[in-house]
Amino acid sequence: MNPILLNYELLFNEKKKKKITEIIIKAIVKSKKILSTRELINFIYEIIVPSNIDDFDISFSNIQYMDF
């Protein structure tokens, strides 16, 4: 199974959404910094795409069941 797709689907879990939101808020409060849109998008990307993505055989056949 495609790890990117699995991680993306996990983000729809309400508990996980809440935890990610808490982490972002803690980071903002602790560092007293406003996140840019780019930093937020990069954070989400790092959650979804594993750092060792090159080790996986990812092809379009892994997502054929999705309706486009």
For each residue, the residues with C-beta under 8 A, 3 or more apart:
1: 5 6 62
2: 5 6 56 58 62 63
3: 6 7 50 53 56 58
4: 7 8 48 49 50 53 58
5: 1 2 8 9 62 63
6: 1 2 3 9 10
7: 3 4 10 11 47 48 49 50
8: 4 5 11 48
9: 5 6 12
10: 6 7 13 16
11: 7 8 16 17 20 44 47 48
12: 9 17
13: 10 16 17
14: 17 18
15: 18 19
16: 10 11 13 19 20
17: 11 12 13 14 20 21
18: 14 15 21 22
19: 15 16 22 23
20: 11 16 17 23 24 47
21: 17 18 24 25
22: 18 19 25 26
23: 19 20 26 27
24: 20 21 27 28 35 40 43
25: 21 22 28 29
26: 22 23 29 30
27: 23 24 30 31 33 35
28: 24 25 31 32 33 34 35
29: 25 26 32
30: 26 27
31: 27 28
32: 28 29
33: 27 28
34: 28
35: 24 27 28 39 40 43
36: 39 40
37: 40 41
38: 41 42
39: 35 36 42 43
40: 24 35 36 37 43 44
41: 37 38 44 45
42: 38 39 45 46
43: 24 35 39 40 46 47
44: 11 40 41 47 48
45: 41 42 48 49
46: 42 43 49 51
47: 7 11 20 43 44
48: 4 7 8 11 44 45
49: 4 7 45 46 53
50: 3 4 7 53 56
51: 46
52: 55 56
53: 3 4 49 50 56 58
54:
55: 52
56: 2 3 50 52 53
57:
58: 2 3 4 53 62
59: 62
60: 63 64
61: 64
62: 1 2 5 58 59
63: 2 5 60 66
64: 60 61
65:
66: 63
67:
68:
